[in-house]
Amino acid sequence: MAAIIPQFQLSEKTHTGTVALKVANLVKQTEFYSRVVGLNVLSQGHMKSVLGANNDKKPLLILREIENPLPLTRKTGLYHVAFHLPTRKDLGNALIKYMTSKAPVIGASDHGYSEAIYLTDPEGNGIEVYHDKPRDVWDVQPDGEIPAITIEMDAEGVVGAADRNWQGFPSGTTVGHVHLKVADLDKTQDFYIDVLGLSLKTDFGQQAKFFATGDYHHHIGSNIWNGHNIPGMAENDLGLDYYTFFAPDKEEVSRIEEHLNVIGYAFDKDSTGNLWLMDSNEIKIQIQVE
């Protein structure tokens, strides 16, 4: 009788970390994410800006200006980057800031496990700013699935939780998840479960699928709302350059590397030990130690 090989799974401590965007106007985008959204500029050069939360050195967003960008078309890439704030108070402070400064807010929702504000940056990239509700109110199914809902956010309650002391994104803010525009949901599921080792957490059938490590509601969202079998991005397309998974230690990165070798999935390893690979939608992923 053949031995049953356990399915590879990422450590529950591995999570989304940094999102890198290709932009047309670095100055304008840097100003938007710092002055409007709430990120802090960690470093800024002629062609690149690195931004994070207040008093944190960890990069959450990297902006890289590219020359001769192509016109925006329907391709795979970023649907939105989701910045996770530590508390409802922080979300309330953000909501007050956005409303009083007339930020480009396009919606606000309650998803059952979280409350979220949605914005769009000047170059069309989606942004979510959210906090998680206490886990004891999440609708966790016996099989580990965590269904999402979308109802109107209790804006009055969120504002009521604020202390009105907006200082930008506080220390402890993370990239909670990355939501992707994909070409094929079935191939996306095969990649994120069988290749990368996440679990399917919410299944919207042939519209969207959410994946996560451990017992989180999702680290990766995927949808085909922009169309099925859309092409991958070119090097000079604006939008998502790559996103990062932070692994807890070198041992986890080595375990991922060994798994990719066993299944024969192509990847590169740079001089610092980071792994680089493409998902099934030609979206570039970096894996590094946090």
N, C-alpha and C positions, 0 to 999 in steps of 0.2 A: 504493500500500500504506500502510495507516494506521500511524502511529508507535506503538511499544509504550511505554507510560508505566510507568516503574519503580514497583514497589510502595513506598509510603511506609513507612519504618522509623524508629523512635526511635533516637537516639544510644545507643550501648552504655554511655555514661556517665550516661544518665538512669535513675533507679531510684526505688523506693518510699522515702518519707521520713518522713512524720508520719501518725499515725492519731488522729482525733478521735472521742471517744465522748460520747454523751448519757447522763447518769447520774441516778439518783434521789437518791443520798446522796453528795455530793461529799467530805465529810470521811472517810467510811468507805472510799470507793474510792481516794482519795489515799493514805490510810494503807496500804491493801492493796498498791498498786503500789510504794510506797516502802519500806515495812518488810518486806513479804513477798516481792515479786517481785524488787526490787533497783534500781528506778529512783531518780533523785535529783530532788527537787522544785526546779525552776528558779524558779517563781513560783507564788503561791497567793493568790487573791482570794475574794470572797464567793461567786461563782458559777462560777469557773473555776480549774483547776490546770494547770500546764504542767510536764512531767517529761522528763528526759533522762538521759544517762549521766554518770558522775562526771567532772568537769572539762571537760565539753563543754557548749557553749551551745545546740547544735542541739536543738530540741524533737523528741522521739520520740513522745510521747503527750500529748494535750490532753483533759482531762476537763471537761465543761460540764454543770452541774446544770440540769435542766429541771423546770418545774412541771407538776403533774397528768399524770404519765406514764401511757400506756396499759398495760394488762396485757400481759405477754409472749405473743406468738403467733407462728406460723410465717410469717415474712416474709423477704424478701431482706435482705442486710446482712453483718455480720461473722461468719465462722466462727471464725477466730482471727487475732490479730496476732502476727507472728513476730519476736522480738528476736534478732538475730544477734550472737553473742559472738565476739570475735577469735580465741580459741584453745580447744583442748580443756581446757586447765588451767582456764580461766574457767568452762566448762561443769561441770567437776568441782567447783569451788568452789560453783557454784549448786546442784548436785544435793545436796551435803552440807548446805548451808543449808536447802534445802527439806525434806530428810528429817529433820533434827534439829529443825526448827521446826514440823513437821507441817503444811506448806503443802498446799493442796488439789491435789496432783498426781494426774492421772487416767491418766497413761501415760508411757512412754519408748520411743522407737523408733530403729532404724537404718534410714535410707532409701537407703543405698548411697552417696549423695553428702553425707550429713549425719547427725549424731546429735542427737536432739531430746528435750526434756522438755515435757510438756503439762500445763497447769493450767487452772482455771476461776476467774474472779473472782467476788466476791459477788453480782453482778447477772447472771451467766450468760454473760459474754463469754469466748470461748476465748483462750488464750495459748499460744504456743510459744516456748521458749527453746532455741536451737540453735547449733551451730558447723558449719562446712563442713569436710569431709575434704579432703585435698590433691586438686587437680584431676586428677592423674594416675591416681587410682583411680575417678574418675567413669566411668560407662558411657555415653560419648558416641558416638552412632550416626553413620554417614557423612552422614546428612541433617540432623544437628544436634540430633536428638531426644535427650533425656537421661532414660531410663526410671527411674522410682522403684520402690523395693521398700519393704516394711514388715516388718521383723523385730525381734526383741527387741534392745534396746540393750545393749551390753557395759557394764553399769553398773560392774562391778569395774574395768574398764579406764579408764572415765571418772573414777571416784573416784581411781584411782591416778595420774592425770595432775594432780590438784589439788595446790596448795601450801597449802591450808587457810587462806588469808588472804583471806577474804570481805570485800570492801568495797563490795558492790553491783556493778552493771554497770560495767565499766571503760570508760575513754575509748576510743572507736572502735566501741562498740556501735551498731548501726543497726537500723532496721526492715528486715530482710532480705526479707520478703515479706508480703503481705496475702492471706489466704485468705477467699473470699467465698461466701456462700450466694446462689445465683442462681435465676432463674425458668426460663431456657431456655438450655441449653448451646450450641446452634447459634447463637442470636442473640448470646450472650456471645462466642463465637469470632469472629463477624463483626465485633463492635465492637472487641475487643482487637487483632485483626490488621489489619482494613481501615481502621478509624477511628483507633485510637490508635497502631498501628504496632509492636506487639510480635510475637514469633514463638511458635508453638505448640511447647512443649518436651516435654510429656508428655500423651498422650491416653489416657484411661481409657474411651473410648467414651461412652456415654450415662450416665456417672456423674460424671466429673470431667475437667477440662482445666486444664493449667498453662501459663502464658505468661511470657515474659521478654524483656528487651532483651539484645542482645549474646549472649554464650555462657554466661549464668548458667542454673542449673537452673530457677528460676522466681522472678519477682517478684509474680505474681498467680496464686493458685489459685482455682478455681471448682468448685462441686459442686452437685448437686441431691439430696443425701442427705436433705434435709428435705421433699422433694416437688417435683413439676414444676409450673410456672406459679404459684408462690406470689406473693402481692402484694408491692408495694414498701412501704417503711416510710413512715409518716406523720411529720409534724414532731415530734409528741410521743411517738413510740416510743422506748424505750430502745435503746441499742446504737450502731451506727455512725452518726456524723454525716457524716464525709467522710474520705477519705484523700488523701495528696499524692504526686505524682511530683516529685522534685527533678531539674531539668535543669541541665547544667553551666554554662550561660551564657545571656545574653539572646538571643543568636543562635539557640539551640536553641528557646527559647520562641517566638520570632518565626517560626521554620520550622514549628513545630507549628500556630501560629495561621494561617499561610498555607495549610497543608494543610487545616485544618478549613474555611476559607473556600472553598477549591477544591471540596471535596466537599459543601459546603452543610450541614455539621453544626453545630447550634446550640451556642453557648457564650457566656459572659460574660467580660468583662475588667474587673478592678477597678482602683482608682486607683493601686495599686502595680505594676500590670502582670501580676498573676497571672491565669491562665486558669481558668475554672470550667465544668464540663460534667457531664452525667449519662450514665452508661453505659446499656446496654440493660435493666438491672435497676432503674433509678431510684436508683442509687448515685451519690452526688456525689463528684466528683474535682477536686482542685486541682492545677494545674501551676505551679511557681514555680522561680526560680533558687535553686540550693543555696547 
